[in-house]
């Protein structure tokens, strides 16, 4: 993925793949950077925001992740991944009724 990004550094699909690979490698801080770059492009169906929130949550910043996900669910109510990840964060915060 890094080689592809060297060629096309702003390719949204490559940024998404990089962020997901970094999350899988348990490197959420670096994943956050990739997802922030992707989110800044303003494209998508809420996936960049969702993945950013997951990276933030994986760093222990649960309240920030909750806020990101609540805003994303409001903008993209049909995105099931956002709703699922919001539920997970709320459970981690011990706020399952919100």
C-alpha positions in Angstrom: 0.0 0.0 0.0 2.8 2.4 0.8 4.3 1.9 -2.7 0.9 2.7 -4.2 0.6 5.8 -2.0 4.0 6.9 -3.3 2.6 7.0 -6.8 -0.9 8.4 -5.9 -0.6 10.0 -2.4 -4.2 11.3 -2.3 -5.9 8.2 -3.7 -8.8 7.6 -1.3 -8.9 3.9 -1.7 -5.2 3.6 -0.9 -5.6 5.8 2.2 -8.4 3.6 3.4 -6.4 0.5 2.8 -3.4 2.0 4.6 -5.5 3.0 7.6 -7.1 -0.4 7.9 -3.8 -2.1 7.6 -2.4 0.0 10.4 -5.4 -0.7 12.6 -5.0 -4.4 12.0 -1.3 -4.0 13.0 -2.4 -2.3 16.2 -0.9 1.1 15.2 -4.0 3.3 15.7 -2.1 6.6 16.0 -0.7 6.1 12.5 -4.1 4.9 11.2 -5.6 8.0 12.6 -3.3 10.1 10.4 -4.3 8.2 7.3 -8.0 8.5 8.1 -7.7 12.2 8.8 -6.1 12.7 5.4 -8.9 10.7 3.8 -11.6 12.5 5.7 -10.2 15.9 4.7 -10.9 15.0 1.1 -14.6 15.2 2.0 -15.7 12.2 0.0 -17.5 9.0 1.0 -20.5 7.6 2.8 -19.2 8.1 6.3 -16.6 5.4 6.1 -13.7 7.7 6.6 -15.3 9.2 9.7 -16.2 5.8 11.0 -12.7 4.4 10.6 -11.2 7.6 12.2 -13.5 7.1 15.2 -12.3 3.4 15.5 -8.7 4.6 15.5 -9.4 7.2 18.1 -11.2 4.7 20.3 -8.3 2.2 20.0 -6.2 4.9 21.5 -8.5 5.1 24.5 -10.1 8.4 23.5 -13.6 7.0 23.8 -15.6 10.2 24.4 -14.0 11.7 21.3 -14.8 8.5 19.3 -18.4 8.7 20.6 -18.8 12.3 19.5 -17.4 11.5 16.0 -19.6 8.5 15.6 -22.8 10.3 16.8 -22.1 13.1 14.2 -21.5 10.5 11.5 -24.6 8.6 12.2 -26.6 11.8 12.1 -25.1 12.6 8.6 -25.2 9.1 7.3 -28.0 7.3 9.0 -27.9 4.3 6.6 -24.2 3.4 7.4 -24.6 0.3 9.5 -20.9 0.1 10.3 -21.1 3.6 12.0 -24.1 2.4 14.1 -22.4 -0.8 15.1 -19.1 1.0 16.0 -21.1 3.6 18.0 -22.8 0.8 19.9 -19.4 -0.7 20.7 -18.0 2.6 21.9 -21.1 3.3 24.1 -20.7 -0.1 25.7 -17.1 0.6 26.4 -18.1 3.8 28.0 -20.8 2.0 29.9 -23.5 4.1 28.3 -25.5 1.5 26.4 -28.8 3.4 26.5 -27.7 6.5 24.6 
